[in-house]
Amino acid sequence: MPRIYYRERKLHNEPLENNVITTDIFNEIIRMASFIPEGELQIFELPQKSSSFFFWKNDKAFKYAVVWNAEMPHTTYEYGDFFLPKALVFYDVKDAYFPSEYFSIVNIDDALEVGVSRAGINTAWYEQPLLWHKVTQPKCMRRLEKSVKELHNILSKTND
């Protein structure tokens, strides 16, 4: 599943300010996921709870989450320098290594950023920095908040 690639060690925009998605909860998730070997992939399936009341608005979490618990520079002769930040990745459909749409929360120097990328089967890893866009839709932010909470709950149970 998608590894997040930046061209350099800096955020694209101003750091995220959110009451649910905070550096504290991000760092706690990373700490609880320390059982994942550095550079290894672990996919978590998130619960898909929904309301039975048609008038009750209840945004679902994304179906899948990936935790990348290490950051590192990545240099290639062909494509140049990249930075791979610590990241939480969320998506609904496993249709390619880089899914058609995936959301990421990255932490660079204790500042968070939320992005969405539209990729798919015909995109290569080195194209990923060009596909990143800032998340601005409130519904997407609510789904990310719910997903972070669900991932935190799963990891809390794993660490008990």
N, C-alpha and C positions, 0 to 999 in steps of 0.2 A: 504494500500500500504506500501511498505517497509520502515521500520524505520532502520536507520543505527546504527549498533552496532560495537563498538571497544572494545577490551579487556582492554585497558587502555587509559588514557587521553593523548595520544600523536599520532602524525602522523606516518604513516608507512614509509614515505620517506621524502625527502627534500621538503620544502614548494613550492607550485606552483608559477611560475613566468610567468604571462600572461598579455598582454595589455588589454584584454577584460574582462576576469574573474579575478576581483580584489577584495581585501577585502572591498574596498569602495562600489562597486556595490553589493557584497554579503550582507553587513551590511544594505544597503539601502533596498534591497529586504526583509530582515528580518524585518526591521522597518515598511515597508509598509504592511507586512503580520501580523502585531500585532493584527489585528481583529480576527485572528484565535486563539481560546482558546488554552492555553498551553497543549500540549499532544494530541491535536485533529488533525484529518486528513482533509485536503482539497486538492482535486485534481483539477488542472487547465488544461484545454485543450488548447494547443498551436496552433496558426494558422499554416497551412501547405501550405505556399506560395512556388510556384516553378516557374521557368522560362519557358517561352514558346519557347525559342530558344534552339535547341538541342546542340548547340556549347557553350552555356553559362553555366558554372559550378555554380550551386546554391545549396548548401547543405541545406536540410530542417532541421527545428527544430525537436526535438523529439515531439511525439504526446501529451504526458502527463508530468506534473510536479507536484511535491509535495514539500511543504515547511514545514520543521520541525523547528520551531522558538524558541525552548528551548533546553537547554542541561541539562543532569542530569546523576548521577550515577545510575546504576541498579544492585542490588545485589540479587542473588538467592542462595538458599541452594543447589540445585541440580547442577547448572551449573557454579557457581562462580560469579565473579564481571565483570561488563561491564560498558562502558561509552557510552552514547547516545549524540553525538554532534549535534549542529545546522547543518542542512543540506538542500541542494536542491537535489532532486532526479528526474531523467528524464528516461523515458522509452517509448516504442512504443506499446507494446502489454500487455493488462491486462489479463494474463492467470493464475495468481495465486497471493496470497497475496504478495509473493516475486516473481516478474515476472522472466521469464526465463533469461532475461538480463536487467539489470538496471544500470544506471550511477549515481554517486553521487559526489557532491562537498560539502566537509565538512569544517567547520571552527573550529579549536581548538586553543585557545589562540591567535586569530587574525592571524593565518596562514592557508592557504587553501591547500587542497589536492583533487585531482580528481581520482576517482576509478571506476571500473566496476566490477559487480558481476553477476555471472551466477547461478541462483537458480532454481526456478520452484516449482511446486506443492508438490514435495516430500522432500523439505528442511524445516527445522525448524528454528525458529528465532535465536537460540543459535549457529547455524552453520554459520551464516552470516559473522562473522569476518574471517573465514577460506576461504570464497569464494571470498574475495576482491582481485583485481589485479590493478596495476597501469595502467592508460590509456596512451598509447604511440603513437597510430595511429593518424596522422594529421587529417584525415577525421573525426574521433570521436571528436577530439578537436574542429574542425570547427562547428560540429553539436551542441556541448555543448555551444560554444560561441553564436551561433544563438539562442539557446534555452534560455540562460540567458537573452539575449536582449529581446526576445519575452515575457518572464515571467515578466521582468522589465516593459515593455510596458503595459501589462495587469494590473499589480498592480498599475501603475501610473494612469491609467484611473479609477480604483476602488477608489483611494484616492483623486480624483479631486472633 
